[in-house]
Amino acid sequence: MSLKKMKKEELELLSNKDIAYLILEESKRKLNTADLFKKIMKLLDLPESTFESKIADFYTALATDKRFILLDNGKWDLRTNQS
């Protein structure tokens, strides 16, 4: 399902890394950790204070999930796009 068609309540049921996966899949763009997390915060309508308190956990979640790959330029992409 497309992110744009999903309601906030549906998005809240997903993990941040699952939302990140959908963002990267739909946008076909590579994004750095901060930009990716800011997009998630906007979709979930989270306060700015969430950014500093959760960004490190978000980075760790992406780094340990085999669906994502951190490129040399510091941007994240889906591993399937790099084959």
Sequence and secondary structure as in RCSB ss.txt:
>XXXX:A:sequence
MSLKKMKKEELELLSNKDIAYLILEESKRKLNTADLFKKIMKLLDLPESTFESKIADFYTALATDKRFILLDNGK
WDLRTNQS
>XXXX:A:secstr
  GGGS HHHHHTS HHHHHHHHHHHH   EEHHHHHHHHHHHHT  THHHHHHHHHHHHHHHH TTEEE TTSE
EEEGGGG 
